[in-house]
């Protein structure tokens, strides 16, 4: 048994001090971050397009099962870099990314377009329709390179 297994077993045995919320779940507040916290520890509305987009990016750039309180989550899109991708591979990856995105209960639907830009670089455009109809749909555009993932939200609140 590894140290991580021991830690996970101990965490699983802890009693929760906060009851599990009933629907609608509510997320409270969230810190703005993708790969690290902002210097000013800025908070964002967890139901905003920005918070949803940041959460999607974190799970897409994280190895599956590497977050103890999110088992079965994570996609690690960096593994797509610097290797050949056939048309079938791209279709399969688009489907896998969409499946990962839809695990977020704030998201109703998502379509994914993955494009190989060059060696060591891909572009991913995710059209997200949140469960909350007041947010409208938005596009999450990712530029993934060996060094980092840059993202912008386009058309936030657009239908």
C-alpha positions as CSV (number, residue, x, y, z in Angstrom):
1,X,0.0,0.0,0.0
2,X,1.5,3.3,-1.1
3,X,1.5,6.5,1.0
4,X,-1.1,8.0,-1.3
5,X,-3.4,5.0,-0.7
6,X,-3.0,5.4,3.1
7,X,-3.8,9.1,2.9
8,X,-6.8,8.5,0.7
9,X,-8.1,5.8,3.1
10,X,-7.7,8.1,6.1
11,X,-9.5,10.9,4.2
12,X,-12.3,8.5,3.3
13,X,-12.7,7.6,7.0
14,X,-13.2,11.2,8.1
15,X,-16.7,12.4,9.1
16,X,-17.9,15.3,7.2
17,X,-18.6,18.5,9.2
18,X,-20.7,20.0,6.5
19,X,-23.8,18.2,5.2
20,X,-24.0,17.4,1.5
21,X,-26.0,20.1,-0.2
22,X,-29.3,19.4,-1.8
23,X,-30.2,20.5,-5.3
24,X,-29.7,23.1,-6.5
25,X,-26.2,22.4,-5.1
26,X,-24.7,25.8,-4.8
27,X,-21.0,26.3,-4.8
28,X,-20.5,29.2,-2.4
29,X,-17.4,31.2,-3.5
30,X,-14.4,30.1,-5.4
31,X,-10.9,31.4,-5.9
32,X,-9.9,32.3,-9.5
33,X,-7.3,29.9,-10.6
34,X,-6.3,27.6,-13.5
35,X,-2.8,26.4,-12.7
36,X,-2.2,28.6,-9.6
37,X,-4.0,31.1,-7.5
38,X,-4.1,34.8,-8.6
39,X,-1.7,37.0,-6.7
40,X,-4.6,38.9,-5.2
41,X,-6.5,35.7,-4.3
42,X,-9.4,37.0,-6.4
43,X,-12.8,35.3,-5.8
44,X,-15.3,34.5,-8.6
45,X,-18.9,33.5,-8.6
46,X,-18.7,29.7,-9.0
47,X,-21.6,29.7,-11.3
48,X,-20.1,32.2,-13.7
49,X,-18.7,31.3,-17.1
50,X,-15.3,32.3,-15.8
51,X,-15.4,29.8,-12.9
52,X,-16.9,27.1,-15.0
53,X,-14.3,27.6,-17.7
54,X,-11.4,27.6,-15.1
55,X,-12.8,24.4,-13.6
56,X,-13.0,22.7,-17.0
57,X,-9.4,23.7,-17.8
58,X,-8.1,22.3,-14.5
59,X,-9.8,18.9,-15.1
60,X,-8.6,18.8,-18.7
61,X,-5.0,19.5,-17.7
62,X,-5.0,17.1,-14.7
63,X,-4.1,13.4,-14.8
64,X,-7.1,11.1,-14.2
65,X,-7.7,10.1,-10.6
66,X,-4.9,12.4,-9.3
67,X,-7.3,14.5,-7.2
68,X,-8.4,12.6,-4.1
69,X,-11.8,14.2,-3.8
70,X,-12.6,13.9,-7.5
71,X,-12.2,10.2,-8.3
72,X,-12.6,9.4,-12.0
73,X,-11.9,13.0,-13.0
74,X,-9.1,14.3,-15.2
75,X,-8.1,14.1,-18.8
76,X,-4.5,15.4,-19.2
77,X,-4.7,16.9,-22.6
78,X,-0.9,17.5,-22.6
79,X,-0.4,13.8,-23.5
80,X,-1.8,14.7,-27.0
81,X,1.2,16.9,-27.7
82,X,4.2,15.8,-29.8
83,X,2.6,12.6,-31.1
84,X,0.8,11.9,-34.4
85,X,-3.0,12.1,-34.2
86,X,-5.1,10.4,-36.9
87,X,-8.6,11.7,-37.8
88,X,-10.0,8.8,-35.8
89,X,-7.8,9.8,-32.8
90,X,-9.0,13.4,-33.0
91,X,-12.7,12.2,-33.1
92,X,-12.0,9.9,-30.1
93,X,-10.3,12.7,-28.1
94,X,-13.1,15.2,-28.9
95,X,-15.6,12.7,-27.5
96,X,-13.4,12.0,-24.4
97,X,-13.0,15.8,-23.7
98,X,-16.7,16.3,-24.1
99,X,-17.4,13.4,-21.7
100,X,-15.0,15.0,-19.1
101,X,-16.6,18.4,-19.5
102,X,-20.1,17.0,-19.0
103,X,-19.1,15.5,-15.6
104,X,-19.4,19.1,-14.2
105,X,-23.0,19.4,-13.0
106,X,-23.1,23.1,-14.0
107,X,-22.8,22.1,-17.7
108,X,-25.8,20.9,-19.7
109,X,-24.1,20.3,-23.0
110,X,-20.7,20.7,-24.7
111,X,-19.3,20.3,-28.2
112,X,-15.6,20.0,-28.8
113,X,-13.4,20.9,-31.8
114,X,-9.8,19.8,-31.5
115,X,-7.3,21.0,-34.1
116,X,-3.6,20.1,-34.3
117,X,-1.9,23.5,-34.9
118,X,1.7,22.1,-35.2
119,X,4.2,20.0,-33.5
120,X,3.7,20.5,-29.8
121,X,0.6,22.6,-30.1
122,X,-3.1,22.0,-30.3
123,X,-6.2,24.2,-30.3
124,X,-9.4,23.1,-28.5
125,X,-12.7,25.0,-28.8
126,X,-15.4,23.9,-26.4
127,X,-18.9,25.3,-26.9
128,X,-20.5,25.1,-23.4
129,X,-24.2,25.4,-22.6
130,X,-24.6,25.8,-18.8
131,X,-27.5,24.3,-16.9
132,X,-28.4,27.9,-15.7
133,X,-30.1,29.4,-18.8
134,X,-29.4,32.9,-17.6
135,X,-25.7,32.4,-18.4
136,X,-26.3,31.6,-22.0
137,X,-23.8,29.6,-24.0
138,X,-20.1,30.4,-24.2
139,X,-17.0,29.2,-26.0
140,X,-13.9,28.1,-24.1
141,X,-10.9,28.4,-26.4
142,X,-7.7,26.6,-25.3
143,X,-4.3,27.0,-26.9
144,X,-2.3,24.0,-25.6
145,X,1.5,24.0,-25.9
146,X,4.4,22.2,-24.3
147,X,4.7,25.0,-21.8
148,X,1.2,25.8,-20.8
149,X,-2.5,26.1,-21.6
150,X,-3.8,29.6,-22.4
151,X,-7.6,30.1,-22.5
152,X,-10.1,32.7,-23.1
153,X,-13.9,32.8,-22.9
154,X,-15.5,34.1,-26.0
155,X,-19.1,35.1,-26.5
156,X,-19.8,34.7,-22.7
157,X,-23.5,35.0,-22.2
158,X,-24.3,34.7,-26.0
159,X,-26.9,32.3,-27.1
